[in-house]
Amino acid sequence: MKILKLFTITLAILLTGIIYSGCNQNQSTAPSAQMTDDAYLTSVVQNGYSNNAFDEDNLMSQVSADLNDGGAVWDNDNNPPGFPIDSLKKWGRIVRNVNVDYNITNSGDTLKTVHITRTITGDYVILGYQNGQLDSIFKPYTEVMYRWVKFKRIASTPNPMHNWRLYQISMLNGGTTLPQVGSSKVQMDKIEIYQDNASTPTYIFNGPNFEDLNLFTTTLFGGNGIPRIDRDIPVKIMVYTTSQDAQPDLVAWHWARNTFGFHRVPFVLVSQTGGGPYTRVYSKTFSAFHLHRLGVHNGYISASTYESLWDSDPAKFASSEIGLPYRVTR
């Protein structure tokens, strides 16, 4: 009897431990259940919603990595000679630090808008020849980028993970604040995208406040989603700018980091009017590489002053940037 009683007590203790452990496992696999709605949405913006490469919710978490060239990198085109840098070989950004601020506003009980302000500090790295000698120039910079993200309620449960999904995402817009304010030197006013040699643009994006004027509604809520760029299909992008400097700026398309194919494509100046400020149009036709990763990505268009790349003075760096999310499906 004593042995049976001891066995019964031991079994009860083991079962209690198993049940308690199971409860803890259930809680640990659903940490979002312990969050407020706003805290959960902030985590989605920071980390993405899932590991699905086609999930538009994941775009926000990729921004800092996609902006980081990791140092000076090649263009796919040759660079013309300049002064005081005789011949430019490579250039690019190194991201040293990122600070993100989230301002969440409510529209009733069904819509939440997250205004994301991302402040990036780092170095702009230029590798080129000065007086025939190869040299590296580092230009410390601060850049501030803005984006709107909207979430809609799809359910009312105790777990916010089941309640909210991405409804709309804006273009990314910003530029340098130090050492020079990018928008005071060169500003992008309009972007046109032509696909498959079409005579009319597939997409037109108006600025200069691109984050306010261009919102993409996700397919989950009946929208067209973010722009689509298919592999091996010709894409022509036209960029309209207003510039204060007599020397043409360097405008370039930046593929999402770690994708196959060219990482950066410089545009060609096709027209110019005015005498300061100058109204300029840049254009380039290219194709997404046939091994480009499928899924959703952040592409960028940058407009940097001539002095940013061709002058070795660290105090001369001004750049404006537009972030264009895109999807590759085939």
Backbone torsions as a table, in degrees:
resi	resn	phi	psi	omega
1	MET	NA	-42.0	-179.5
2	LYS	-63.6	-40.5	-179.7
3	ILE	-64.6	-42.9	178.8
4	LEU	-62.7	-41.2	179.9
5	LYS	-64.5	-42.5	179.7
6	LEU	-64.7	-40.4	178.3
7	PHE	-63.0	-41.2	180.0
8	THR	-63.1	-43.0	-180.0
9	ILE	-64.6	-43.6	-179.7
10	THR	-62.4	-42.9	179.2
11	LEU	-62.8	-39.9	179.6
12	ALA	-62.7	-41.2	-179.8
13	ILE	-64.5	-43.2	179.9
14	LEU	-63.6	-43.2	179.2
15	LEU	-64.2	-39.9	178.4
16	THR	-61.6	-42.4	179.4
17	GLY	-64.2	-39.8	179.3
18	ILE	-64.7	-45.3	-179.8
19	ILE	-62.7	-43.1	-179.1
20	TYR	-64.4	-42.1	178.1
21	SER	-63.2	-40.9	178.9
22	GLY	-62.6	-40.2	177.6
23	CYS	-62.3	-43.5	179.6
24	ASN	-63.6	-38.3	178.7
25	GLN	-64.8	-40.7	179.0
26	ASN	-63.3	-38.4	179.6
27	GLN	-69.1	-39.3	-175.9
28	SER	-70.8	-27.9	-179.9
29	THR	-81.9	-6.0	178.3
30	ALA	-133.2	63.4	-178.4
31	PRO	-64.0	-24.9	-179.5
32	SER	-64.0	-22.2	179.3
33	ALA	-64.9	-21.2	-179.4
34	GLN	-93.4	-0.6	-175.9
35	MET	-95.8	156.9	165.8
36	THR	-76.8	166.3	178.1
37	ASP	-58.3	-46.9	-176.8
38	ASP	-64.8	-39.5	178.9
39	ALA	-64.9	-38.6	179.6
40	TYR	-66.4	-44.6	179.7
41	LEU	-63.1	-36.6	175.5
42	THR	-62.3	-39.4	179.3
43	SER	-66.3	-34.7	177.8
44	VAL	-65.5	-43.6	179.1
45	VAL	-63.1	-36.7	-178.4
46	GLN	-76.0	-41.6	-167.2
47	ASN	-119.7	-5.6	-174.2
48	GLY	85.6	170.2	-176.0
49	TYR	-95.4	-30.7	-177.1
50	SER	-159.1	-172.1	176.2
51	ASN	-96.6	9.5	-177.8
52	ASN	-74.6	119.0	-177.6
53	ALA	-66.0	-16.2	-178.8
54	PHE	-97.8	1.6	-175.8
55	ASP	-85.6	116.2	-177.0
56	GLU	-64.5	-20.1	177.8
57	ASP	-61.7	-21.8	-174.9
58	ASN	-83.6	-7.4	-176.2
59	LEU	-61.6	-39.6	-173.9
60	MET	-63.9	-35.8	-176.4
61	SER	-73.9	-14.4	-176.9
62	GLN	-91.3	-7.6	-167.8
63	VAL	-58.0	-53.3	-174.1
64	SER	-61.7	-41.6	179.5
65	ALA	-66.0	-38.1	-178.3
66	ASP	-71.0	-24.8	178.0
67	LEU	-83.2	-10.9	-173.3
68	ASN	-96.0	107.9	176.4
69	ASP	-74.1	-20.6	-177.8
70	GLY	79.7	6.8	-178.4
71	GLY	138.0	-167.3	179.5
72	ALA	-73.5	129.3	-179.5
73	VAL	-128.9	164.5	-177.5
74	TRP	-78.3	148.7	158.4
75	ASP	-82.9	165.1	173.9
76	ASN	-89.3	-9.0	177.6
77	ASP	-109.0	159.1	175.1
78	ASN	-72.5	149.0	179.2
79	ASN	-100.4	137.5	178.8
80	PRO	-73.2	160.6	178.2
81	PRO	-69.9	153.4	179.8
82	GLY	-146.3	-176.3	-179.3
83	PHE	-145.9	137.5	6.9
84	PRO	-81.4	-7.0	173.8
85	ILE	-83.9	116.6	-172.8
86	ASP	-67.7	-44.6	-176.2
87	SER	-148.1	119.6	-177.6
88	LEU	-83.8	128.3	179.1
89	LYS	-100.4	-55.2	-177.0
90	LYS	-141.1	156.9	172.9
91	TRP	-158.7	157.2	179.7
92	GLY	170.8	173.8	-177.6
93	ARG	-100.7	144.2	164.9
94	ILE	-114.3	121.1	177.2
95	VAL	-87.0	121.0	-179.7
96	ARG	-97.9	-36.4	-176.0
97	ASN	-153.0	145.0	179.6
98	VAL	-132.4	128.2	174.5
99	ASN	-121.7	127.0	-175.5
100	VAL	-118.3	129.9	177.7
101	ASP	-115.0	133.8	-178.7
102	TYR	-117.4	124.1	175.4
103	ASN	-116.3	113.1	-174.2
104	ILE	-106.2	127.8	175.7
105	THR	-121.7	151.6	-177.0
106	ASN	-108.3	140.9	170.4
107	SER	-119.1	90.9	-173.4
108	GLY	69.2	-148.3	-178.3
109	ASP	-105.2	4.0	-171.1
110	THR	-118.1	-8.8	-175.9
111	LEU	-137.9	130.7	175.8
112	LYS	-124.8	133.8	179.5
113	THR	-113.1	128.0	179.2
114	VAL	-110.3	117.0	175.0
115	HIS	-95.3	116.7	-174.3
116	ILE	-103.0	123.5	174.4
117	THR	-115.6	115.9	-176.1
118	ARG	-113.2	115.3	179.2
119	THR	-102.1	121.7	-174.6
120	ILE	-117.5	132.1	173.0
121	THR	-120.3	147.5	-179.4
122	GLY	179.5	-155.2	180.0
123	ASP	-128.2	136.0	171.6
124	TYR	-93.3	118.6	-171.1
125	VAL	-109.3	129.3	179.1
126	ILE	-123.1	129.2	175.7
127	LEU	-116.6	116.9	-177.2
128	GLY	-160.8	178.5	-178.7
129	TYR	-98.9	129.1	171.9
130	GLN	-119.3	120.0	-177.6
131	ASN	53.7	38.3	177.3
132	GLY	82.3	-1.8	-178.6
133	GLN	-109.2	132.2	178.4
134	LEU	-70.1	130.6	-175.7
135	ASP	-144.5	154.2	175.5
136	SER	-112.2	133.3	177.9
137	ILE	-118.4	130.6	177.5
138	PHE	-110.7	126.5	178.3
139	LYS	-118.7	102.7	177.4
140	PRO	-61.1	140.1	-177.1
141	TYR	-143.9	158.8	169.0
142	THR	-125.7	133.5	-177.7
143	GLU	-131.5	137.1	-180.0
144	VAL	-120.5	126.5	-178.2
145	MET	-119.7	143.8	-177.6
146	TYR	-123.6	143.8	175.8
147	ARG	-154.1	145.1	173.0
148	TRP	-103.2	139.4	174.1
149	VAL	-134.4	133.4	-179.9
150	LYS	-120.9	136.1	178.1
151	PHE	-117.3	141.6	176.3
152	LYS	-113.7	145.7	176.5
153	ARG	-76.8	132.5	177.4
154	ILE	-116.8	-8.5	179.5
155	ALA	-161.1	170.4	176.8
156	SER	-131.5	87.0	179.8
157	THR	-122.9	170.1	177.2
158	PRO	-67.2	-17.4	-177.3
159	ASN	-104.0	113.9	-177.8
160	PRO	-63.0	-19.6	178.2
161	MET	-60.1	-31.8	-178.2
162	HIS	-90.7	-3.4	-170.6
163	ASN	-102.2	-27.3	-169.7
164	TRP	-126.3	139.0	172.2
165	ARG	-137.2	156.1	-178.3
166	LEU	-62.9	128.0	-178.7
167	TYR	-104.2	-50.0	179.7
168	GLN	-142.1	149.6	175.4
169	ILE	-136.7	139.7	-177.4
170	SER	-96.6	172.1	168.0
171	MET	-68.5	161.7	176.6
172	LEU	-96.3	138.7	-175.5
173	ASN	-143.1	137.1	177.5
174	GLY	169.9	-157.3	-179.6
175	GLY	167.3	-174.7	-177.1
176	THR	-71.5	144.6	169.7
177	THR	-111.1	-22.5	175.6
178	LEU	-141.5	143.4	2.1
179	PRO	-75.6	-18.4	175.7
180	GLN	-131.2	151.5	178.3
181	VAL	-78.1	118.0	-174.5
182	GLY	-58.7	-46.0	-175.5
183	SER	-67.8	-20.1	178.0
184	SER	-78.0	-14.5	-178.9
185	LYS	-106.8	-46.6	180.0
186	VAL	-146.8	131.9	-176.0
187	GLN	-130.1	133.0	175.1
188	MET	-87.4	133.1	-174.4
189	ASP	-108.7	-29.9	-177.5
190	LYS	-159.8	145.9	175.8
191	ILE	-125.6	131.4	174.3
192	GLU	-121.0	138.4	179.3
193	ILE	-123.8	122.0	178.0
194	TYR	-110.2	136.5	-177.9
195	GLN	-122.5	143.7	173.7
196	ASP	55.4	42.6	175.2
197	ASN	62.0	25.1	178.5
198	ALA	-69.8	152.8	-179.7
199	SER	-86.9	-15.8	178.2
200	THR	-119.0	148.1	-176.1
201	PRO	-71.3	140.9	173.0
202	THR	-74.0	-36.5	-179.3
203	TYR	-134.2	140.2	172.0
204	ILE	-128.2	125.8	179.4
205	PHE	-121.2	121.9	-177.6
206	ASN	-98.8	146.7	178.8
207	GLY	-128.1	-162.2	8.6
208	PRO	-83.0	-11.8	178.2
209	ASN	-88.5	72.5	-172.8
210	PHE	-62.9	-31.9	-178.0
211	GLU	-71.4	-23.1	179.0
212	ASP	-90.2	-28.7	-171.1
213	LEU	-98.6	-9.3	-174.5
214	ASN	-134.0	99.7	178.3
215	LEU	-115.2	135.2	179.7
216	PHE	-107.3	122.2	178.7
217	THR	-87.6	130.0	-175.2
218	THR	-68.9	156.4	179.4
219	THR	-65.4	-24.7	178.0
220	LEU	-58.9	-31.0	-178.9
221	PHE	-109.4	25.7	172.1
222	GLY	86.0	7.1	179.3
223	GLY	-87.9	179.8	178.9
224	ASN	-84.7	-8.7	-178.1
225	GLY	75.4	-169.5	-179.3
226	ILE	-76.5	160.2	-178.8
227	PRO	-56.4	149.5	-178.5
228	ARG	-112.4	133.4	175.3
229	ILE	-126.3	113.5	-179.2
230	ASP	-85.4	151.7	178.7
231	ARG	-67.4	141.6	175.3
232	ASP	66.9	10.7	176.7
233	ILE	-101.0	127.9	-179.4
234	PRO	-59.0	133.9	177.6
235	VAL	-126.5	124.4	174.3
236	LYS	-109.1	126.7	177.8
237	ILE	-113.7	131.1	176.1
238	MET	-115.8	131.6	-176.2
239	VAL	-120.4	124.3	-179.7
240	TYR	-104.9	125.9	-175.0
241	THR	-129.4	161.7	168.0
242	THR	-122.1	122.5	-174.0
243	SER	-126.2	147.2	179.5
244	GLN	-92.4	-17.1	-172.6
245	ASP	-97.8	147.4	179.8
246	ALA	-69.7	-35.9	177.7
247	GLN	-73.8	132.8	177.6
248	PRO	-58.2	145.2	179.3
249	ASP	-80.0	165.9	174.4
250	LEU	-99.2	114.3	-179.8
251	VAL	-109.7	134.9	-175.1
252	ALA	-146.9	150.1	171.4
253	TRP	-96.5	133.5	179.9
254	HIS	-115.8	118.7	173.2
255	TRP	-69.0	158.8	174.1
256	ALA	-58.5	141.8	-175.9
257	ARG	-61.8	143.5	176.2
258	ASN	69.9	17.2	171.3
259	THR	-88.9	161.7	176.9
260	PHE	-74.7	161.4	177.5
261	GLY	89.5	-169.5	-177.4
262	PHE	-64.9	137.4	179.5
263	HIS	-83.8	-30.7	-176.9
264	ARG	-146.2	137.9	-178.1
265	VAL	-126.9	112.5	177.1
266	PRO	-70.5	146.6	176.4
267	PHE	-91.2	165.1	179.0
268	VAL	-111.5	133.7	175.7
269	LEU	-70.2	123.4	-177.2
270	VAL	-111.9	-20.0	177.3
271	SER	-159.6	155.6	179.4
272	GLN	-152.3	134.5	174.2
273	THR	-133.2	163.0	179.2
274	GLY	88.9	169.2	-178.6
275	GLY	-132.0	27.2	-178.4
276	GLY	109.0	92.0	8.2
277	PRO	-72.8	160.9	-179.1
278	TYR	-109.9	134.7	173.5
279	THR	-99.7	120.9	-173.9
280	ARG	-127.9	153.5	175.8
281	VAL	-127.0	129.4	178.2
282	TYR	-117.5	149.5	-177.5
283	SER	-146.4	153.4	174.5
284	LYS	-160.9	137.2	174.5
285	THR	-112.8	129.3	179.8
286	PHE	-155.1	177.9	179.7
287	SER	-130.8	149.1	171.5
288	ALA	-68.4	132.9	-177.8
289	PHE	-57.7	146.9	-173.6
290	HIS	-69.2	-10.5	174.9
291	LEU	-109.0	14.5	176.7
292	HIS	-55.2	135.7	179.0
293	ARG	-58.7	137.9	172.7
294	LEU	-74.4	160.4	178.3
295	GLY	116.5	-164.4	-177.6
296	VAL	-102.5	143.6	-174.0
297	HIS	-146.3	162.9	171.8
298	ASN	-105.6	116.1	170.2
299	GLY	-101.0	160.9	-177.0
300	TYR	-137.4	148.3	169.0
301	ILE	-119.2	124.4	178.4
302	SER	-113.8	146.3	172.9
303	ALA	-128.5	109.9	-176.6
304	SER	-118.0	144.3	-179.3
305	THR	-65.3	157.4	178.0
306	TYR	-56.6	-42.2	-178.4
307	GLU	-65.8	-24.9	-179.8
308	SER	-59.8	-35.8	-177.0
309	LEU	-103.3	-29.5	-170.3
310	TRP	-106.9	0.1	176.7
311	ASP	-116.8	133.5	-176.4
312	SER	-81.4	-3.7	179.4
313	ASP	-69.2	118.3	-179.0
314	PRO	-62.7	-19.1	-179.3
315	ALA	-79.7	-5.5	-177.6
316	LYS	-110.4	86.8	174.6
317	PHE	-150.8	115.6	178.1
318	ALA	-139.1	126.9	-176.7
319	SER	-146.5	138.1	171.4
320	SER	-110.8	148.1	-177.7
321	GLU	-138.0	144.3	173.2
322	ILE	-121.2	129.4	176.4
323	GLY	-99.7	122.6	-177.3
324	LEU	-117.0	105.1	176.4
325	PRO	-68.2	143.6	179.3
326	TYR	-147.2	160.5	-177.9
327	ARG	-124.6	134.0	174.7
328	VAL	-113.3	118.6	-175.7
329	THR	-112.8	-14.9	-178.8
330	ARG	-158.0	NA	NA
